[in-house]
Each structure stands twice: as C-alpha cells, then as structure tokens.
Amino acid sequence: MKKFHSFHPHSKKRLTNDDTRIWQKVTDTVRPLILNPRPTLAPNQLSGRQAHIHIPPTPDPVFHHGLSDLQKRADKNTRKGKINIDTKIDLHDLTRAQAFPVLEDKLRRAHGSGQRTVLVVTGKGPNLEGILRKNLPSWLGHPSIRPLIANYAHAHIRHGGAGAFYVFLKKK
C-alpha cells in the first residue's frame, strides 16, 4: 500500500496528525478486488455436469425510429388510468424464453376476438430492470405481432404501474 502524504495534492492545507492516523487505518483495511471470483473448472472436473444449457432463442429487438412507429400513447385517460381493459396477460412468473410465445398467442387471440385494450403484466424486476419489462417494447415491434398493435403505454398505478403496460390493439 502506498504511504499517504500528510497533505492533499490539490490543497495547500496540511492534514492533522489525527487525520493522517485515521486515513492510515482506512487504507490498512483496503484489499484489492478479486479479478476472477469464480474458480475455473478443467474439462475433467465437469464429469456428470452439463457443459452448457441450451436456451431457445427469442426474437431480437426491433428498433423503431419513425414518428409513426409504436409511439407511447399520452392522452389524459391513459395517464389517469381510466382505461377499459378487455383482457389481461400475466407474464410475471415466466422466463424470457417462455414469455414471448405466450404474449404472441394471447395477443393474437385477443385481436381475433375483437378486443382492443390488453393489460400486459411484466413485473418490475430489480431496480426496474426486469428482463420481461425491458423486452416488451421490442417484442411488440416483432413482425409477427406488430401488425396487431396500434399503441402501448405504461400502466397506471391502479393497474400495476411500472410493472405493467397497456397494449392497444388495432381494429380487426
């Protein structure tokens, strides 16, 4: 560990003996980060273990840049949660690989039966970074679903808030 100087390099003020002693105690407790926290296993140690797990592919994100593409609805009724919800799709407990086929199937059924407003519950995830929540906008832009969708918006707190979306379907 480097020896700490008794003055701050950007200040002309010298540290007191107490400050230097306290700082030295702090620096004595600092340890370098472990660069490789996981032990690596040699191929002969993998006996009985599966070398990799196959996860079926889910659609790649589709990015929209034009003004006419999937814009979030911002009218007063949506912001106030005054929405007549025709059906609800709960993806909350599904994995990313399971969620897309369920979403696609249920949106097709809702559109086929003439429903217009669907509440899709994704859950929030830790720090609002849930996998389903982050993937939903790109899934709604997928070529198999995009023709059914008019708009989408975050749900009002009474319908799930940050963990849910309103999806507005086009007329049949």
Buried (B, 14 or more C-beta within 10 A) or exposed (E): EEEEEEEEEEEEEEBEEEBBEEBEEEEEEEEEEEEEEEEEEEEEEEEEEEEEEEEEEBBEEBEBEEEEEBEEBEEEEBEEBEBEBBBBBBBBEBEBEBBBEEBBEBBBEBBEEEBBBBBBBBBBBEEEEBBBBBBBBBBBBBEEBBEBBBBBBBBBEEBBEBBBBBBBBEEE
